[in-house]
């Protein structure tokens, strides 16, 4: 198969509302320009037949974002601007359809980790898709975050951090088996079981860090939860 930089690895129905959605991998061959993450294969979960800007305007982004409090229709706060992923959506319409295993093979050639959910929630993609990908990829320093931890199977804790907003949610998510990722107002708000995001504190890119990979690490029981100061 000839080189390509984007591909669809899964298509199906949103468990939130039944809409047609897809998981699109980009930066497969060419490095991503994201200065925080470094070169990671970025997987977007997108509404299949509606461009991202239109999906937000019509409030159809709930199909891939669920009840996330950071949604633009919930008052904003999401760091991903829908206009910037329009080209990703357009390319996905004609992009190759490949298996998660095939994506992992290409990632392994460059030892590139994978970011689940550059936009959209990874919990809206079936667990067996992520398990197939995880079993085949060699670089386990991926990242993944879900705001759906209260309503989906706690199996997603295998790969995803629970995105939480306060100490109460943090405790609830941890009781379900998740490690947590929390936005705080200031460094002094960080709890004893948390550390400041290493990109914020030491400039380490997500590609090298790997701390936001849920419980996929064998040492996850010794890893701290992650906090980041609101910016």
Buried (B, 14 or more C-beta within 10 A) or exposed (E): EEEBEBBBBBEBEBBBEEBEBBBBBBBBBEEBEBEBBBBBBBBBBBBBBBBBBBBBBEEBBBBBBBEBEBBBBBEEEBEBEBEEBBEBBEBBEEBEEBBBEBBBBBBEEEEBBBBBBBBBBBBBBEBEBBBBBBEBBEBBBBBBBBBBBEEBEEEBBBBBBBBBEEEEBBEBBBEBBBBBBBBBEEEEBBBEEBBBBBBBEEEBBBBEBBBBBBBBBEEBEEBBBBBBBEE
